[in-house]
């Protein structure tokens, strides 16, 4: 059941202070700018995996202050949902430190991890890119078969019976139901019928609600994403999802997305807004799983020096000051599968976030936009790197991450990453196992990582 507090909080979006989006964005920008100066939050290109405890603490304090001062705008009502300090920290205290996902022998415990935690993270993999109908089942089965992956996430279908899926229509509802049922079949055929699934397929709330079915759809033991609109904004589509998920009895997960150059300003503001959104989500969305993501906006990525620093700092702040389980690692890379750059990017992003206390989620190669350019190998490699990262401390992690960035940064800055190859080209379509070309590259990159001091688990 949705909690009484949930209804009380979202009702403030009807009775709160009226404000336009433009006015709200400007208030966020000005407040963040002042807080960055007040708390002396500055980007440090030499410490991509921050070790400065004062910086971590101040980032959290600034995020709390931002949320309490500006609240969250319901863009449909044009009213601000205000949040009080006492109720925020009471909610954080009562939040679960672990949740059980999946069922039977396939059940996993997604728990809170601390900075430099030695506990192995849960690995959430899955298709990060659109997938064509001809290989949809095969690629889903390949992900479900990979033993490194504990939980999987589907990607929304973009076609239905040869037509492009249009949000909010019966076609979207059926396409999403077909998609999740195919995932369920893949898990069953892989011998993992209780494997938990993360995410949701639909662009519209009605499609997401329609796919909640214990037989062939999303189950109560899965966890469902609900996001804010940039920055610190919600709407009735998102709130409808949350109201239903709470009534359905499922877990809600949320990622605080901070965008460099958005309404929160430069990288430092993106960090603060990422943390603030996660804090707000515990009140407004009843989330029990969080995640920190700071991304570049002009060239969308999370593996630039700024994005790595921002994601790692926001992750550290949340994992140090709350006990909410966090899940984030290498969501997108700019390079494609079976390229050294792709694996360097995955390693750089995963090492930092794992050491900072996250469980792991990814990967979407080629910025997640090219159909069929994703394979289970990227998620497998992410998991292997994450396991190895539990054996090192932040200073060592920072050295390795900087070395990795130096290996791909020139191609990154030139905006000319290698596209890589498709699932068809990299996996045997009968055995659904990676071909030797990818296995050889995998071994080559691991040999390089070991010379840097990251020992394979």
N, C-alpha and C positions, 0 to 999 in steps of 0.2 A: 504493500500500500504506500502511496505517496504520503509523506509526513505532513503533519499539521503545519510545521514550520515552512515547508515548501510552499504551501498555498498562501501562507501569510506573506512570505517574501515576494513571490511573483505578483501578488496583489498590489504591491507598491508600484508596479508598473502601470497601474490604473490611477493611483492617487498621488503619485510622486510629482516632482517638480517638472513642469513642461520645458522642453528645450529642443531646438532643431539639431539635426545631425551636424551641421556645420559648426554651430556653437559648441556642441559637445566635443567635437574633434579638436577645436581650438583650445578648449579647457584642458583636455588631456595633454595636448602638446605643451602648453604653458606650465602645467603642473609637473609634468615629467622633467622638463628643462630645469625647473627650480629644484626638484628633488635630486637630480644628478649632481648639481652644484652643492647642495646641502650635504649630501652623503659622500661626496668626492668619488663618484663612480666614473672611472675612466678606462677606456680600452687599452689593453696591454698586449701588444703583438708578440712579446717574448714569453708570455705565460698563458698559452692557449688552454692549459689545464690549470686553472687558478689555485694557488696555495695560500693566498692572502685571506686569512680568516676574517679580518675586519671588512674586507671588500665583500665577502660572502654574506656576512651579517648585515652590512649596510644595504646590500641589494634587496634583502628580504624586508628590512624596515622600510625602505623606500616604496616597495610594492604594496605593503600594507597601507602606508600613508596615501598612496595614489588611489587605492580602492576605496578607502574610507572617505576620501575627499571628493571623488568624482562619481562613484557608484557605477552602475551599469545601465546603459540606455536601452529601453525597449523601443526599437525603431518603428514598430507598428503603432504603438500608443503615443509615442513622442514624449514619454515620461521616464524619469530616472528612478531606478530601483536602488534605494540607499541601503547601506549595510553598516551596522554598528560594530564597534571593536569587540565588545563583550560577546555578542552573539557569534561573531566570526571565530574567535578563539575557543569558544565553547564548542562550536561545530568541529573545529580542527582536533580538539581533545577527544571528541567522541567518535571521530572517524576510525574505521577499522584499519589495522596495520597490515592485514593480509586478507585476501579473498580466495575462495576455492572456485576454480573454473573447470568446466568439463564434468564428465561423470565416469564412474566405474574405474577401470584400470588406467584410463586416459586422463583422469583428473589431475590438475596441477595446482600448486599453491603459489599464487603471485603475491609476494610479500614485500614489505618495505625493506630497502637496502640503504645502508649508510655510506658515507664517503669512505673509500678504500675498504669496503666490505669484502670479506673473503667468501661470502655465500654466493654460490653460483646463481646467475640471473636466469629468469625464464626467457625463452627465446620465442618471439612472435614473428613468424615469417609470413610469406604469402605473395600473391601476384601484385606487384606494384604498378603494373602497366595494363592497358587494355589488352584483351585477349580475343583472337578471332574464334568464331564458332567451331572451325574444323579441328582445333586442338584444345578447346576449352576443358574438356574432361581429362584429357591426358596430362595437361599441365597442372590441373588441380590435384590429380592423383600423384603426380611426381612430388608435389609439395607435401602432401599427406604422408607419403612413403619415407620422407627424409627424417631419420631419427633425431637429428639435431633440433628440429622444429617442434616446439611444444604446443603451439597454438597458431592458427592461420587466419589471415584476413583476405577476404575476397575483394575484387574490384568491381565497381558497378558495370553492368553490361551496357554496351553502347549501341547494340543492334537487337532487333526483335523481328523475326521472320523477314529478314532482309531490309527492314526499315530502321532508320535512326530512332533511338528511343527518345520520346518527348516526355519531359517531366510532368508529373501530375495527371497523367492519362492512364486508362486501363492497360495500355501497352507497357508502360513502365512497371505497373504492379505485376503483370504476368512475367515480364522479363526478369524482374528481381526475384520472383518466386522460383522461376526456372533455374536461375543462377545459384541460389542458395541450396536448392534441392540437389543440384549437381555436385555441389561441394559436399553435401551430406553423403551422397553416394560414393564420392571419392574417398572420404574418411572411412566409410564402411568397407570398401574394397581394399583399402590399405591395412585393414585390421585394427583401425583406431576409431570405432564408432562413437566413442564419447569425447573425441578431440574437441576442445573449445574453439570457437570461432569469434574473432574480433571484428568489430566494425559494423557497417550497414551498407546496403547496396544502393538505396534510393537517393535521388536528388530531392524528392518531395517527401514530406512526412507521411503522407498516406501510403506510399509504397513501402516505407520502412515499417509502419504499423502492420500492414497487410502480410508481411513476411514473418511475423512472430507466430510460429507454430511449432509445437513440440515434436511433431512427426517428421516433417520434411523441411522445416524452416529454422529460424533462430530460436534457441531454447533459453530457458531461464538461467542456465549455467554458462551462457555466453556473456560477452560484455559489449556494450553498444556505444559508439562514438556520438557525442554531441559537441559542437564547437560554438565559439563566439564568432560573430562577424568582427572584422578589424575596426577599431580596437575597443574592447570592453562593451560590445553591443550584442544584443540578442533580439529575437523576434518570435512571433507566434509559431512559426514552423518549428523552430528549435524547442520552444516550450511545450508544444503539442507532443513532440517526441518524448520529452522527459516525463510529462504527465502519464503518458501511456507506459513507458518503461517502468516507472515506479509502480503502476498498477499491475503490470504484467509480472513484476517481481524479479527483474533482471538488473544486473550491474550496469552503471553508466560510467564510461571512461571519457576523458577529455584531455586535449593537448592545448597548453597555453602557447599560442602562436604569436611571436613577436616579429614584426616586419621592419627591417632596417629601411628607413626612409619613409615609413608610414606616418600615421598621426602621432605616434610616440616619438618620432624624430630619429636621430642616429642610433648607432648600435647600443649605446648605454640605455637609451629609452626603451629600445626593443626588449632588452633584458628585463627591465622593470615591468613592462606591460605583460610579458610572458608569465612572470610569477603572479602578477595581480589577477590575470585571467584564471589561473589555476585556483587561487584562493577564492575568487568569486564563484567559481563553478561548484565548489562544495556547498555553497549556500543556495544557489539558484538552480543548479542541475542535479543536486544530490550525488555528485560524482564520488566514486570510491577508488578510482585509478586515475592518476595524473600523468603528465609528461611535459617536458620543456622543449620547445623548438624555436630557435631564432634563425630567421632566414633572410637572405638578401632578396630584394624585390625587383630591381632592375634586371638582374640575371638570376632568376630563382634558383637557389641552391642552399645547402647547409654545410658545405665543405670549404668555404672561404675562411681565411683566418678570423675575420670578424664573426662569422656565423658559428664557427667552432668555439671560439671564446665565449660568445653569448650563450649558446646552448649549454656549455659546460658550467658556466657561472650560475645560470638560472636553475639548472639541475641540482647543483650543490646547495644553493639556498633553500630549495624546497625539501631536499632530502635531509638537510641538517636541522631545519626548523619545524618540519612536520613529520608525521609517520605515515603519510599517504603513500602507498606503493606507486612508484614511478616507472613508466615504460617508454623509452625512446632510445634510439641509437643512430642508425644510418638510414633514415627514411628515403632520401633521394640522393643519387649521384648524378653528376653531369655526364660522365662517360658511360659506355654501354657494356653489356656482358662480355666476358672473356677478353678484357683488356686490362693491362697492368694498372692503368689509371683508375678504373672502376674499383679494383680491389684495394688500391692505395686509399681512395676516398672512403671506402667502407671501413677500413682499419682505422683511419684517422678519426672518423666520427665515433666509432664504436669504443675505442680505447678510452677516450675522454669521458663519455657519458657513463660507461660502466664503472670506471674508477670513481666517478662522482655519485654513484649510488643507484643508477637506473637498472631496471630490467631492459631487455632489448627488443626493438621493433624495426623491421625493414625487410626488403630493400626495393626501391623503385629506380632502376637505371634510366639514363637518358632523360632525367627530370620527370620520369613517370608518364611520358606522353607518347612514346612510340609503341604501337601495338606489337605484341609478341617478343619484345626485347626485355624479357625477364626470365630467370630460371631459378630453381631452388638452390643452385650453387651459391648465389649471392647471400641468401639468408643463412645457408650452412656456414659460409666463411665468416659472416657476422657473428654467429654463435660461437665458433671456434675462437675468434679473436676475443670475444667477451669473456669466455672462460679463462683464457690466458691472462687477460687484464686483471683478473681477481688476485693475481700473484704479485702485482707491482703497486708501487705507491705513486702519488701525484707527480713528484719531481721526475721520476723515470718516465712516467706516461707523457709528460710534457716534452721531454727530449725526443721520444719516439714520434709523437704527433708532429712536431716541427720538422723532423727528418722526412716524414711522409709527405707533408705539404710541399716541401722543397722538390720532391720527385714529380709532382703533378702541377704545381702552381703556374708554370710558364704556359702550359697548354690551357689551363683554366682561365688565366687572364686574357689569353688570345681568343677565348670563347670558341675554341676549336677542339673539343674533346673527341676521342675516337668513338664511333657509333657502336662498334662491337658487332655481335651476331645474334640471331634470333634463337628462340627455344628449339625450333625445327632443326637448326644447324648445329646446335651444341649438345642436344640430348638424343639418345637412341629412342625413336618413337615406338619401339616394341618393348624394350626393357625399362624405358623411362629412367635411365641412368646417364650421367654425363659422359660425353665422349672423351677420348684421350687428350685431345687438344686442351680442353678446359682443365682436366686433371693435372696436366703438365704445368700449366700456368699457375694453378693453385699451389702446387709444390714449390714452384720457383718463388712465388711471393712469400710463402712461409719460410723459405730459406733466408730470404732477405730480412724478414721480421725477426728471425732468431739471431741474426748478426747484430740487430739493433737492441737486443736484450729482451724481446718478448718470446718467452719459451712456450711452445705449443703444449696445451694441457694434456 
